[in-house]
Amino acid sequence: MSARPDRTPLDRSFYDRPVLTVAPDLLGRTLVRRTPDGPIELRITEVEAYAGEADPGSHAYRGRTARNASMFGPPGHAYVYFIYGMWFSLNLVCGPEGHASGVLLRAGEITVGADLARKRRSSARKDTELAKGPARLATALDIDRSLDGTDLCAGPPSPLSVLAGNPVPADQVSTGPRTGVGGGGAHHPYRYWITHDPTVSPYRAHTPRRRST
């Protein structure tokens, strides 16, 4: 039987480390989303690391823009972006300020507030699908661009924070290439997940978009 999750908030020093150290260490941690309707908590089960301007798969690869500015800020903040004109995704900024590295939260298990998540994810056939994939995770937790730049270390009443939870031993962590990343970053083994966890999203290789003729 697993020990009761540790409710201690992660402090800024946790995030102020290399992204490839932080990413697997987030597995098993507890993400808390405080909404006007009540809290939703998620056990993090799948993440991807993005190494800033040194990583062709990162939004920061070509430098700072208005869209990715939060990635260049201090560690321990949220970077939320809008993709395909439809979905939001949540990243946790880490590493030294100005380095622009971050960890994408890809999937998790809703442990508190499942009723609230179900209202936002009515198409989910079962609870293991509520936050199975980054867009579904953001939808289930009511995350949008208004949360971009949120300080994860500020504590309540901040809308987002991460608690120590139950970190996952290294022998229970799998790693492989990131989902949907093409170009020079396609084969970096920067995706980490809890082995055999039912909430982890399926891997999909990058599919180049066809240009209309």
C-alpha positions, 0 to 999 in steps of 0.5 A, a space after each residue: 500500500 502506498 504511503 499517504 502523499 506528502 502535502 509539502 509544497 515544492 519550493 523554488 529550489 526544486 525547479 532551479 535544476 537542469 530540466 532533465 533532472 526535474 522532469 522525471 522527478 515530477 512523476 508522482 507529485 501532486 498538481 493542485 488546481 484551485 478553481 472557484 468551484 473547488 480544488 482539483 488535484 492530479 497525480 502527475 504520471 507523464 511529462 516531457 522535457 524541453 531544453 530551451 534554446 538548445 532544443 529544436 523541439 522547444 518553443 524557445 529554440 528561436 529566442 524570446 517572443 511574447 508567447 513564450 516569455 514566461 519560459 525565460 522567467 524565474 523557475 517555478 512558474 507556469 508557461 501555458 500556451 494555446 495550440 492548433 487554435 483549440 487547446 491549452 497545455 501546461 508547462 512548469 518552468 525550470 532551470 536558471 532564469 533566462 535559460 527557458 527550459 520547461 516540463 510539459 505535463 502530459 498526463 495524470 490521475 485525478 485524485 481530488 475533484 473528479 466530479 469537476 473534471 468530469 463536467 469539463 471532460 464529459 467525453 471521457 469514457 472512464 476516469 483514467 481518460 480525464 487527463 490522458 494527454 496534455 490538452 485533456 489535462 488542461 481541459 480537465 483542470 480548467 487551465 488556460 492562458 490566464 494562468 500563464 506566468 502563475 507562481 507555483 511556489 506562492 502557495 494558497 490562494 495561488 490557482 496552481 501549485 505542486 506538492 511533494 506527493 509520492 515521488 516515483 522510484 527510478 526503476 518504475 520510470 520509462 523514457 522515450 522520444 517525445 510525442 509529435 516532435 519532429 526535426 532535430 529534436 525528434 529522437 531525444 528521449 525526453 519523455 518520461 512516464 510511470 511504467 504501465 500506468 493506465 493514465 499515460 497517453 499513447 505515443 505518436 510520432 511526428 506527422 509533417 503537415 501537408 501544404 495545401 496546393 
